Amino acid sequence: MTTATETPTPALTRKDFASPVAIRWCPGCGDYSILTAVQGVLPTLGIPKEKFVFVSGIGCSSRFPYYMNTYGFHTIHGRAPAVATGVKVANPDLQVWVITGDGDSLSIGGNHFIHALRRNVDLKIILFNNRIYGLTKGQYSPTSAVGTVSPSTPFGSVDLPLSPLSLALGAEASFVARTSDNDVKHMTEVFQAAAAHKGSALVEVMQNCVIFADDVHEPYYGRNTKQDTLLYLKHGEPMRFGKEHEKGIVLNGLNMATKVNPSDGEVLVHDEKETSGNLAFMLSRFAYPDFPVPVGVFRSVQRPLFHEAARQQVDTAKQKTPPDLGKLFNSGSTWVVE
């Protein structure tokens, strides 16, 4: 008896996810490094290429699906989470990624963004945050700092900037993280954690717009400053930073504070599994120069999945629905209009 030998499926590589479409972003833009990191992560997940979908809204970042050799949708301004929710509910076996920017998701798309996180739709959302509208020529965005001078705020913005992570945590997102476009290794680790998470996973990527906002994150994520100004969060490890790890975060009543040379017992230990979300929310409020800017996974907890609950309701309704269309039309209360 002869047994047929199955040909092993070749392992996927980054090149398998690279589209032949010419990439059109400004030279030096961090979008390139984000694309590289994502294309490097997908082959490690053990998921067939045809099971990935990338959905975007409007903005520089939203060209992303064209550059991925996967299924994709380039939708309208702010609506990517809504379209992605439909994709996931209709096709639960797909891994769905949402590509968006601070203008796309936090202005016109604010409600869709909030409710996708609140519902815990199993989406991987990457929010490119350069604190400016890049595609439409440099207007200020919901995350722009007070005083930002732009074509739409010639005398400086008077709006208080929105914190994407605080908003996400307030919406009960089950996974919230932050990374930076100039650290592909860290980005890769964070994207892998987001991909492995079951539920809504938001990753904010700090990036400078090389044309309209070339220094918005530079004071704290620059190569020469980040050791003293970034706080790398690692689950179960003390929150220390500085070139010699000489600084630490200590708890002072209900507040956190930076302390130089604290003892090991004083330094707060990061717990991304903390269910109340209080620790993650406090960290999301850290802002330079008063505090180091946290990067890494802020929160990662498990909650019921929206698409599973929705599909269960559909299955239950199908069992109760008459199989005959005529009976369905005449079921329940009916009226005759004369």
C-alpha positions as CSV (number, residue, x, y, z in Angstrom):
1,M,0.0,0.0,0.0
2,T,1.4,3.4,-1.0
3,T,0.9,6.4,1.1
4,A,0.9,9.7,-0.7
5,T,3.4,12.2,0.6
6,E,2.1,15.6,1.3
7,T,4.2,18.5,0.1
8,P,4.9,20.8,3.1
9,T,3.6,24.3,2.8
10,P,6.6,26.7,2.4
11,A,7.0,29.1,5.3
12,L,5.8,32.6,4.6
13,T,8.3,35.5,4.6
14,R,8.1,39.3,4.6
15,K,8.3,39.3,0.8
16,D,5.1,37.3,0.6
17,F,3.2,40.2,2.2
18,A,4.8,43.0,0.1
19,S,2.6,44.3,-2.7
20,P,4.1,45.2,-6.1
21,V,2.4,48.6,-5.9
22,A,5.0,51.5,-5.7
23,I,5.0,52.9,-2.2
24,R,4.3,56.6,-2.2
25,W,5.0,58.3,1.1
26,C,7.3,61.2,1.7
27,P,11.1,60.3,1.9
28,G,11.9,59.8,5.6
29,C,8.4,59.2,6.7
30,G,7.9,56.7,9.6
31,D,5.1,55.0,7.6
32,Y,7.9,53.0,5.9
33,S,9.2,51.5,9.2
34,I,5.7,50.7,10.4
35,L,5.0,48.9,7.1
36,T,8.3,47.0,7.5
37,A,7.4,46.0,11.0
38,V,3.9,44.7,10.1
39,Q,5.2,42.8,7.1
40,G,7.8,41.2,9.4
41,V,5.3,40.2,12.0
42,L,2.6,38.5,9.8
43,P,4.8,35.5,8.7
44,T,5.5,34.7,12.4
45,L,1.8,34.2,13.2
46,G,1.2,30.9,11.5
47,I,-1.9,32.3,9.7
48,P,-2.4,31.7,5.9
49,K,-1.9,34.9,3.9
50,E,-5.5,34.8,2.6
51,K,-6.8,35.1,6.2
52,F,-5.5,38.7,6.6
53,V,-7.5,41.8,5.9
54,F,-6.3,45.4,6.2
55,V,-8.9,48.2,6.4
56,S,-8.1,51.9,6.4
57,G,-9.8,55.2,6.4
58,I,-8.4,58.4,4.9
59,G,-5.0,59.9,5.4
60,C,-1.3,59.2,4.6
61,S,-1.4,56.1,6.7
62,S,-4.5,54.8,4.9
63,R,-2.6,54.0,1.7
64,F,-1.3,51.0,3.8
65,P,-3.7,48.3,2.3
66,Y,-2.3,49.0,-1.2
67,Y,1.2,48.1,0.0
68,M,0.1,44.8,1.6
69,N,-0.3,41.6,-0.5
70,T,-3.4,40.7,1.4
71,Y,-7.1,41.5,1.2
72,G,-7.9,45.1,2.0
73,F,-10.4,47.9,2.0
74,H,-9.6,51.6,1.6
75,T,-12.8,53.1,3.1
76,I,-14.0,56.6,3.8
77,H,-12.9,59.1,6.5
78,G,-13.2,57.7,10.0
79,R,-15.3,54.7,9.0
80,A,-12.6,52.0,9.0
81,P,-13.6,50.5,12.4
82,A,-17.2,50.2,11.2
83,V,-16.3,48.4,8.0
84,A,-13.7,46.2,9.8
85,T,-16.4,45.2,12.4
86,G,-18.6,44.0,9.6
87,V,-15.7,42.0,8.1
88,K,-14.9,40.3,11.4
89,V,-18.5,39.5,12.2
90,A,-19.2,38.1,8.7
91,N,-15.9,36.2,8.6
92,P,-14.7,35.4,12.1
93,D,-11.8,33.3,10.9
94,L,-10.1,36.4,9.4
95,Q,-7.5,38.4,11.3
96,V,-8.6,42.0,10.7
97,W,-6.2,45.0,11.0
98,V,-7.3,48.6,11.0
99,I,-4.9,51.3,9.8
100,T,-5.7,54.8,10.9
101,G,-4.3,58.2,11.9
102,D,-4.9,60.7,14.7
103,G,-7.1,62.8,12.3
104,D,-9.0,59.9,10.8
105,S,-9.9,58.0,14.0
106,L,-10.1,60.8,16.6
107,S,-12.1,63.5,14.7
108,I,-14.8,62.4,12.3
109,G,-14.2,58.7,13.2
110,G,-14.3,59.3,17.0
111,N,-17.5,57.4,17.6
112,H,-16.6,54.4,15.4
113,F,-13.2,54.2,17.2
114,I,-14.7,54.4,20.7
115,H,-17.4,51.8,20.0
116,A,-15.2,49.3,18.3
117,L,-13.0,49.3,21.4
118,R,-16.0,49.3,23.8
119,R,-17.6,46.3,22.1
120,N,-14.3,44.4,22.1
121,V,-14.4,43.6,18.4
122,D,-11.4,41.4,17.6
123,L,-9.5,44.0,15.6
124,K,-5.9,45.0,15.6
125,I,-5.9,48.8,15.3
126,I,-2.7,50.7,14.5
127,L,-3.1,54.5,15.1
128,F,-0.3,56.5,13.4
129,N,-0.1,59.6,15.6
130,N,1.9,62.5,14.2
131,R,-0.3,65.1,15.8
132,I,-1.1,66.8,12.5
133,Y,-3.2,66.4,9.3
134,G,-0.5,65.4,6.8
135,L,-2.4,64.4,3.7
136,T,-4.5,67.6,3.7
137,K,-1.4,69.8,4.2
138,G,-0.7,70.4,7.8
139,Q,-3.8,71.5,9.7
140,Y,-3.9,70.8,13.4
141,S,-5.4,67.5,14.6
142,P,-7.2,66.3,17.7
143,T,-3.8,65.4,19.2
144,S,-1.9,68.6,18.3
145,A,-0.4,70.4,21.3
146,V,-1.8,73.7,22.5
147,G,-0.2,76.5,20.5
148,T,0.3,74.5,17.4
149,V,0.6,76.9,14.4
150,S,-1.0,75.5,11.3
151,P,-3.0,76.7,8.2
152,S,-6.2,76.2,10.3
153,T,-4.7,77.7,13.5
154,P,-2.5,80.6,12.3
155,F,-2.3,82.1,15.8
156,G,-1.8,78.7,17.6
157,S,-4.3,76.0,18.6
158,V,-6.3,76.7,21.8
159,D,-7.7,73.1,21.9
160,L,-6.6,70.7,24.7
161,P,-5.1,67.7,22.9
162,L,-6.8,64.4,23.1
163,S,-4.9,61.4,24.6
164,P,-5.6,58.3,22.4
165,L,-4.7,55.9,25.1
166,S,-6.7,57.5,27.8
167,L,-9.7,57.6,25.5
168,A,-9.2,53.9,24.6
169,L,-8.9,52.9,28.3
170,G,-12.0,54.9,29.1
171,A,-13.8,53.0,26.4
172,E,-12.7,49.7,28.1
173,A,-10.3,48.6,25.4
174,S,-8.9,45.2,26.4
175,F,-5.5,45.8,24.9
176,V,-3.7,49.2,24.8
177,A,-0.1,49.8,23.8
178,R,2.3,52.4,22.5
179,T,5.4,52.3,20.4
180,S,7.5,54.6,18.2
181,D,8.3,54.5,14.5
182,N,12.1,54.9,15.1
183,D,12.4,51.6,17.0
184,V,11.5,48.7,14.7
185,K,12.5,46.1,17.2
186,H,10.1,47.5,19.9
187,M,7.4,48.0,17.3
188,T,7.7,44.4,16.2
189,E,7.3,43.1,19.8
190,V,4.3,45.3,20.4
191,F,2.6,44.3,17.1
192,Q,3.2,40.6,17.9
193,A,1.5,41.1,21.3
194,A,-1.4,42.9,19.7
195,A,-1.8,40.1,17.0
196,A,-1.9,37.4,19.7
197,H,-4.5,39.2,21.7
198,K,-8.2,38.1,21.4
199,G,-10.2,41.3,21.4
200,S,-9.8,45.0,20.5
201,A,-6.1,45.8,20.4
202,L,-5.0,49.4,20.0
203,V,-1.4,50.3,19.3
204,E,-0.5,54.0,19.1
205,V,2.6,54.6,17.1
206,M,4.4,57.9,17.8
207,Q,5.8,59.4,14.6
208,N,7.0,62.8,13.3
209,C,5.5,64.1,10.1
210,V,8.7,65.0,8.2
211,I,6.9,67.8,6.2
212,F,4.5,69.5,8.7
213,A,5.5,68.3,12.2
214,D,9.0,67.1,12.1
215,D,9.8,67.5,15.8
216,V,6.5,66.8,17.7
217,H,7.9,63.6,19.4
218,E,11.6,64.3,19.0
219,P,12.2,65.8,22.5
220,Y,11.5,62.5,24.2
221,Y,11.8,59.7,21.6
222,G,14.9,61.0,19.9
223,R,17.9,58.6,19.8
224,N,20.0,60.9,22.1
225,T,17.3,61.5,24.7
226,K,15.0,58.4,24.9
227,Q,17.0,56.6,27.6
228,D,16.1,59.4,30.0
229,T,12.6,60.3,28.6
230,L,11.0,57.0,27.7
231,L,9.6,54.5,30.2
232,Y,9.7,50.9,28.7
233,L,6.8,49.0,30.3
234,K,7.4,45.3,30.9
235,H,4.8,43.1,32.7
236,G,6.0,42.1,36.1
237,E,9.1,44.3,36.1
238,P,9.8,47.5,38.1
239,M,9.2,50.7,36.2
240,R,12.7,52.0,36.0
241,F,14.3,54.2,33.4
242,G,17.4,56.4,32.8
243,K,20.8,55.4,31.3
244,E,21.8,53.5,34.5
245,H,18.2,52.7,35.4
246,E,18.7,55.1,38.3
247,K,15.2,56.6,38.1
248,G,12.0,54.9,39.0
249,I,8.2,55.4,39.3
250,V,6.9,55.4,42.8
251,L,3.4,55.7,44.1
252,N,2.6,58.7,46.3
253,G,-0.9,58.2,47.6
254,L,-3.1,58.3,44.5
255,N,-0.4,59.9,42.4
256,M,2.7,58.6,40.7
257,A,6.0,60.4,40.8
258,T,9.5,60.1,39.4
259,K,12.2,59.5,42.0
260,V,16.0,59.3,41.5
261,N,17.8,56.3,43.0
262,P,14.7,54.7,44.7
263,S,15.1,51.4,46.5
264,D,13.8,48.3,44.7
265,G,10.9,48.1,47.2
266,E,9.8,51.6,46.3
267,V,9.6,51.2,42.5
268,L,6.2,50.4,41.2
269,V,5.9,47.1,39.3
270,H,4.1,47.2,36.0
271,D,1.0,44.9,35.8
272,E,-0.7,44.9,32.4
273,K,-3.2,42.4,33.7
274,E,-4.6,44.7,36.4
275,T,-8.3,44.4,35.8
276,S,-9.6,47.7,37.0
277,G,-7.4,49.6,34.5
278,N,-6.5,52.2,37.1
279,L,-2.7,51.7,36.7
280,A,-2.9,51.8,32.9
281,F,-5.0,55.0,33.0
282,M,-2.5,56.7,35.3
283,L,0.3,55.8,33.0
284,S,-1.6,57.0,30.0
285,R,-1.6,60.5,31.6
286,F,2.2,60.7,31.8
287,A,3.4,63.5,29.6
288,Y,6.8,65.0,28.9
289,P,8.5,66.9,30.5
290,D,6.9,66.2,33.8
291,F,7.1,62.4,33.3
292,P,8.8,59.9,31.1
293,V,6.6,58.8,28.2
294,P,5.6,55.2,28.6
295,V,5.9,52.8,25.7
296,G,4.9,49.1,25.6
297,V,1.7,47.3,26.6
298,F,-0.3,49.3,29.1
299,R,-3.2,46.9,29.5
300,S,-4.0,43.4,28.2
301,V,-7.0,41.6,29.7
302,Q,-9.6,39.2,28.4
303,R,-13.3,40.1,27.9
304,P,-16.1,38.5,25.9
305,L,-15.7,39.0,22.1
306,F,-18.3,41.0,20.2
307,H,-18.2,38.9,17.0
308,E,-18.8,35.7,18.9
309,A,-21.8,37.1,20.9
310,A,-23.3,38.6,17.7
311,R,-23.0,35.4,15.7
312,Q,-24.5,33.4,18.6
313,Q,-27.5,35.6,18.5
314,V,-27.8,35.1,14.7
315,D,-27.5,31.3,15.1
316,T,-30.2,31.4,17.8
317,A,-32.5,33.5,15.6
318,K,-32.0,31.1,12.7
319,Q,-33.2,28.2,14.8
320,K,-36.4,30.0,15.7
321,T,-37.0,31.3,12.2
322,P,-39.5,29.3,10.0
323,P,-37.6,27.7,7.1
324,D,-40.4,28.6,4.7
325,L,-40.3,32.2,3.4
326,G,-44.1,32.4,3.1
327,K,-44.5,31.3,6.7
328,L,-41.9,33.8,7.8
329,F,-43.8,36.7,6.1
330,N,-47.0,35.6,7.7
331,S,-45.6,35.0,11.2
332,G,-46.2,37.2,14.1
333,S,-48.7,40.1,13.9
334,T,-50.0,40.9,10.4
335,W,-52.3,43.6,9.1
336,V,-54.5,43.9,6.0
337,V,-54.5,47.5,4.5
338,E,-57.7,48.2,2.6
